[in-house]
Amino acid sequence: MLTSINKKKLLLIFLGLIFIVTIDIIRPRFDPIPQKYCQPAGGDTYCIPVEYFSLPPIDPTGFGITINYPAMTPGDKAPRMLITVGDADSYGRNDDVVELLRAQNPVTDTVRYGLREAPSRLKPGIRDIFYEPNTDPFGSQPSAISCGIEDSTLPPSQNIICTHHFINRGIAITIAYRKENLANWATIKADVLTFIESFKQ
């Protein structure tokens, strides 16, 4: 025979099971739907989960996202990388590259990191500028990387940022990453292109 204490225990267990089953049934109705921003760039539309944006996208012709690299997860911890994507028509050279072109001597015979190095004539001692091996420095849309220099009076290289500008299939892409990763520029570029393509609709 069940005592009154055992009856209470059974009743509590039964009510608990009903509660668990009920929660499992109604939970999907209240789970948030992952929010995505869909942005045009280069004639295509890219739909990106909101957590990748450091700020909500404003420019209707492109977007900027922050990620952890190489995990390609939303960028709230180091190592962090910023990627901006826009229409190739709106692509512009950075100021350092423009000044080097005005000097009519955008490259030297020096090769570092598998890149052609430009002489530092603008703001001497402040920026290093590199060009991808097959890019035309005098072209309208050169693939260039601009970095802060390593200097004993400046923070260590892991705090120095490089910005890599290039065009791919009608979109202009800029990747910002630490200079200590510059030797891996080709791998980073390929990974980022694959990553961006994964958002294309």
NUZALO-258330 format. One record per residue: y, x, z of N, C-alpha, C in turn. Coordinates in steps of 0.001 Angstrom, whole numbers, padded with zeros to 6 digits, always signed. Atoms other than C-alpha are relative to their C-alpha. Example, Ala and Ser with C-alpha at 12.3 -4.5 7.8 and 13.67 -1.06 7.14 Angstrom:
-001190+000890+000000-004500+012300+007800+001200+000900+000000 -001190-000820-000060-001060+013670+007140+001090-000770+000730 
END
This chain:
-001194+000841+000000+000000+000000+000000+001240+000874+000000 -001251-000738+000067+003490+001152-000775+000842-000333+001204 -000923+000214-001110+005730+001628+002172+001377-000275-000565 -001362+000276+000464+009365+000632+001980+000694+001272-000474 -000614-001281+000417+010345+004329+001691-000488+000371-001400 +000547-000325+001324+007985+004866-001267+000555-000931-001068 -000575+000953+000946+009310+001710-002924+001415+000424-000404 -001368-000446+000283+012852+003050-002635-000016+001222-000930 +000100-001190+000837+011788+006374-004143-000338-000378-001443 +000379+000440+001339+010097+004648-007072+001154-000693-000706 -001154+000689+000582+013141+002447-007621+001054+000990-000468 -000987-001022+000381+015447+005498-007645-000458+000767-001248 +000529-000712+001174+013176+007311-010128+000131-000869-001243 -000092+000930+001124+013059+004229-012362+001435-000133-000487 -001414+000115+000373+016840+003830-012284+000504+001291-000658 -000391-001284+000589+017248+007533-013026-000461+000125-001442 +000522-000043+001368+015026+007276-016098+000801-000904-000934 -000817+000922+000802+016995+004252-017349+001346+000636-000318 -001303-000641+000197+020245+006209-016883-000087+001095-001063 +000158-001100+000961+018948+009244-018816-000189-000536-001414 +000256+000584+001325+017651+007113-021703+001272-000623-000563 -001239+000645+000446+020909+005146-021863+001016+001033-000463 -000946-001063+000377+023021+008330-021949-000384+000605-001349 +000449-000579+001273+020876+009766-024783+000279-000924-001183 -000247+000959+001071+021365+006562-026783+001475-000063-000370 -001424+000195+000291+025146+006306-026412+000749+001293-000250 -000727-001264+000136+026024+010032-026430+000473+000283-001421 -000471-000313+001361+026133+010416-030258+001263-000745-000397 -001192+000760+000350+028823+007740-030410+001270+000674+000490 -001179-000589-000620+031146+009855-028257+000124+001499-000241 -000110-001422+000311+030341+013401-029397+001089+000202-001045 -001068-000215+000975+033398+014785-031209-000542+000507-001331 +000366-000478+001327+033018+015259-034957+000758+001299-000246 -000709-001263+000238+033797+018904-035872+001166-000207-000961 -001190+000205+000818+037328+018911-037230+000157+001150-000981 -000202-001010+001031+038005+020739-040466+001333-000234-000680 -001175+000068+000849+041118+021535-042421-000445+000323-001420 +000289-000269+001407+040778+021307-046172+001296+000422-000670 -001204-000580+000578+043283+023524-047966-000267+000470-001425 +000164-000509+001364+043800+024260-051663+000416+001462-000084 -000385-001384+000296+043947+027821-052934-000654+000392-001308 +000537-000480+001267+043543+029174-056442-000726-001052-000809 +000626+001054+000777+042598+025806-057903-001245-000592+000634 +001155+000545-000715+039782+025191-055410+000455-000512+001361 -000282+000496-001336+039631+023466-052038-000982+000640+000968 +000814-000644-001025+038360+025201-048916+000106-000825+001278 +000025+000783-001235+037307+023210-045844-000516+000894+001128 +000258-000995-001038+037401+025327-042707+000062-000667+001365 -000054+000557-001353+036527+024336-039110+001260+000441+000734 -001293-000229-000627+039657+024101-036984-000011+001212+000933 +000013-001093-000975+038481+026717-034492+000249+001370-000625 -000277-001281+000642+038922+029472-037088+001493+000269-000146 -001437-000190+000178+042675+028906-037275+000650+000431+001291 -000786-000371-001173+044913+030782-034884+001129-001006+000201 -000969+001096-000005+047523+028153-035777-000393-000961-001110 +000321+000934+001092+047092+024975-037817+000684+000417-001290 -000610-000401+001276+047711+025682-041513+001173-000903-000350 -001205+000744+000369+051137+024656-042721+000244+000089-001495 -000261-000217+001419+051489+026172-046182-001053-000731-000837 +000989+000750+000787+049841+023751-048663-000658+000835-001093 +000585-000831+001061+049078+026634-051046-000964+001047+000544 +000905-001005-000535+046903+028650-048704-000274-000212+001475 +000346+000115-001410+045642+029326-045212-000213+001384+000596 +000286-001234-000722+045175+032015-042584-000976-000295+001120 +000985+000214-001055+042189+032328-040272-000234+001299+000747 +000309-001153-000826+041223+034655-037453-001477-000049+000359 +001440-000024-000259+037610+035743-037036-000371+001248+000786 +000628-001201-000524+035422+038155-035133-000865+000575-001110 +000755-000652+001055+033941+040663-037543-000908+001049+000634 +000633+000619+001170+031135+041219-038474-000691-001330+000275 +000718+001239-000309+029813+038130-036659+000577-001202-000735 -000662+001081+000728+032306+035939-038604+000094-001269+000846 -000189+001135-000898+032866+033712-035588+001490-000140+000296 -001427+000152-000289+036216+032269-034469+000529+001146+000847 -000508-001245-000572+038444+035147-033391+000763-000134+001291 -000692-000003-001277+039192+034951-029702-000300+001257+000800 +000338-001244-000681+037678+038310-028764-000021+001124-001039 +000107-001143+000890+037691+041829-030224-001457+000187-000406 -000944-000398+001047+036860+043012-032840+000494-001207-000788 -000586+001163+000635+039237+040592-034486+000578+000380-001359 -000517-000229+001337+040274+040266-038105+000756-001242-000448 -000789+001102+000533+042958+038132-039723-000164-000028-001515 +000142+000169+001447+042397+036753-043232+000993-001056-000445 -000868+001012+000596+045040+034979-045296-000390-000154-001465 +000406+000327+001369+044272+033263-048591+001068-000888-000615 -000999+000809+000692+046724+031860-051127-000215+000070-001499 +000070-000036+001452+047287+031276-054814+000409+001377-000515 -000321-001309+000563+047300+034449-056896+001414+000029-000569 -001351+000048+000567+050554+033293-058521+001068+000329+001036 -000984-000256-001052+052285+033645-055152-000166+001384+000619 +000268-001334-000545+050886+037120-054514+001182+000932-000256 -001061-000983+000156+053491+039805-053922-000405+001325+000617 +000290-001312-000579+053241+043522-053310+000738+000133+001329 -000729-000255-001236+054122+044691-049830+001119+001003-000259 -001207-000814+000208+057390+046578-049391-000314+001464-000235 +000337-001411+000161+055736+049977-049075-000475+000298-001421 +000506-000201+001365+053924+049589-052403+001135-000085-001005 -001146+000132+000909+057124+048456-054127+000807+001288-000016 -000786-001232-000059+058970+051551-052928-000727+001160-000671 +000758-001060+000661+056173+053847-054110+000027-000151-001512 -000089+000226+001437+056256+052240-057540+001368+000432-000525 -001342-000435+000404+060006+052859-057692+000073+001517-000104 +000011-001465+000029+059272+056512-056992-000778+000528-001201 +000756-000367+001195+057048+056512-060126-001111+001009+000292 +001093-000905-000330+054376+058462-058279-000874-000661+001064 +000693+000781-001018+052103+055958-056578-001305+000590+000518 +001266-000561-000476+048983+058123-056279+000048+001520-000057 +000195-001446+000026+048015+061711-055535-001443+000269-000404 +001396-000346+000280+044795+063598-056235-000874-000109+001243 +000741+000087-001259+043802+063067-052620-000803-001291+000071 +000863+001163-000196+040880+060732-051952-000467+000004+001453 +000494+000184-001371+040172+059456-048449-000624-001385+000114 +000700+001274-000208+037754+056716-047385-000462-000618-001326 +000356+000549+001300+036780+056371-051062+001161-000692-000682 -001212+000606+000539+040368+055312-051835+000939+001084-000500 -001031-000929+000457+043151+056989-053785+001205-000109+000926 -001094-000006-000965+045932+058018-051458+001344+000113-000704 -001367-000076+000527+049618+057492-052175+000817+000933+000884 -000864-000845-000826+052284+059963-051051+000879-000863+000891 -000822+000764-000937+054190+058766-048006+001466+000367-000196 -001415-000256+000263+057719+058689-049384+000888-001030+000667 -000777+001028-000694+058850+055449-047858-000278+000128+001487 +000163-000116-001451+059486+055698-044135-000962+001144+000304 +000940-001122-000143+057924+059206-044039-000608+000046+001398 +000680-000134-001265+055322+059577-041350-000306-001291+000701 +000244+001283-000667+055014+055859-040622-001164-000757-000626 +001054+000764+000675+052683+054372-043261-000854+000892-000888 +000912-000554+000998+049620+055494-045199-000310-001123-000975 +000293+001013+001014+049055+053676-048489-001126+000509-000886 +001159-000337+000810+045801+053633-050439-000181-001055-001083 +000329+000926+001080+044664+052069-053707-001504+000015-000218 +001415+000048+000347+041185+050862-054561-000236+000859-001241 +000256-000967+001079+039499+053271-057015+000312-000511-001401 -000149+000508+001367+039666+050994-060067+001248-000838-000212 -001203+000808+000154+043028+049358-059478+001094+000786-000701 -001145-000614+000674+046169+050055-061504+001212-000094+000925 -001146+000046-000908+048966+051047-059103+001247-000601-000636 -001171+000536+000693+051506+050045-061781-000222-001441-000474 +000294+001358+000418+049781+046719-062447+000774-001022+000827 -000766+001039-000698+051330+043436-061419-000650-000409+001311 +000703+000420-001211+048660+042843-058774-000985+001089+000442 +000901-001089-000397+047279+046170-057484-000722-000321+001303 +000751+000127-001251+044575+046219-054816+000374+001189+000878 -000557-001078-000818+046255+048219-052071-000258-000247+001482 +000173+000066-001456+045758+048998-048398+001125+000805+000637 -001101-000647-000699+048692+049841-046143-000353+000086+001478 +000403-000213-001397+048023+051362-042708+001073+000765+000763 -000774-000882-000855+049912+052786-039808-000679+001363+000035 +000588-001336-000024+049388+056529-039456-000507+000331+001396 +000484-000513-001279+047509+058368-036751+000947+001115+000426 -000996-000938-000491+049979+060287-034633-000177+000104+001508 +000212-000198-001436+049676+061806-031173+001020-000751+000846 -001021+000727-000753+052861+059997-030187-000181-001511-000093 +000260+001427+000187+051440+056634-031293-001292-000390+000715 +001263+000431-000625+048638+054509-029793-001191+000486-000800 +001191-000466+000732+045071+055516-030696-000314-000866-001213 +000233+000640+001295+043663+054547-034085-000560-001406+000126 +000548+001344-000107+041833+051497-032746+001086-001059+000158 -001120+000938-000107+045272+049951-032189+000882-000009-001244 -000760-000055+001241+046566+050829-035672-000633-000978-000997 +000490+001056+000873+046287+047995-038190+000201+000371-001467 -000096-000119+001455+045582+048153-041928+000044-001407-000589 -000009+001264+000736+046383+045321-044334-000460+000272-001427 +000643-000200+001304+044253+045092-047464+000346-001204-000878 -000440+001062+000917+045779+043065-050347-000769+000111-001316 +000676-000013+001294+043786+042069-053439-000104-001418-000551 +000174+001282+000694+043170+039289-055966-001469-000186-000329 +001376+000304+000394+039832+037577-056542-000063-001424-000540 +000203+001313+000625+039236+034696-058986+001129-000984+000290 -001131+000908-000119+042704+033252-058785+000556-000180+001396 -000574+000078-001340+043230+033667-055051+000411+001385+000475 -000491-001233-000606+045254+036310-053267-000505+000044+001441 +000580-000140-001333+043575+037611-050121+000609+001214+000687 -000435-001110-000837+044963+039764-047342-000895+000037+001229 +000839-000184-001189+042680+041155-044645+000698+001008+000900 -000571-000928-000978+044116+042769-041514-001092+000406+000979 +001026-000497-000918+041793+044993-039483+000424+001364+000524 -000354-001273-000642+041837+048107-037341-000285+001173-000931 +000147-001157+000885+042243+051453-039049-001308+000747+000242 +001274-000673-000269+039128+052772-037358-001123-000550-000881 +000992+000593+000901+037220+050445-039732+000311+000237-001479 -000441-000163+001392+038988+051657-042890-001089+000585-000895 +001070-000597+000814+035998+053719-044055-000959-001063-000531 +000891+001085+000426+034121+050401-044372+000727-001057-000816 -000836+000983+000689+036801+048727-046505-000777-000788-001069 +000720+000688+001078+034415+047930-049394-000988-001030+000562 +000926+000935-000639+031825+046315-047111+000752-001180+000596 -000814+001066-000593+034513+044365-045256+000474-000954-001088 -000482+000840+001099+035958+043119-048544-001113-000902-000522 +001118+000791+000525+032543+041989-049828-000415-001082+000991 +000380+000976-001025+031705+040281-046532+001011-001141+000084 -001043+001025-000090+035037+038461-046421-000044-000923-001209 +000099+000839+001193+034668+037248-050010-001163-000991+000122 +001152+000886-000201+031208+035845-049207+000337-001081+001028 -000381+000913-001077+032603+034263-046041+000942-001075-000495 -000973+000973+000531+035548+032615-047814-000690-000954-000980 +000706+000850+000970+033280+031352-050610-000849-001063+000692 +000859+000965-000707+031099+029607-048013+000753-001265+000383 -000803+001162-000350+034003+027223-047295+000420-000817-001224 -000470+000669+001212+034611+026272-050917-000788-001281-000252 +000634+001310+000232+033920+022641-051752-000404-000162-001452 
END
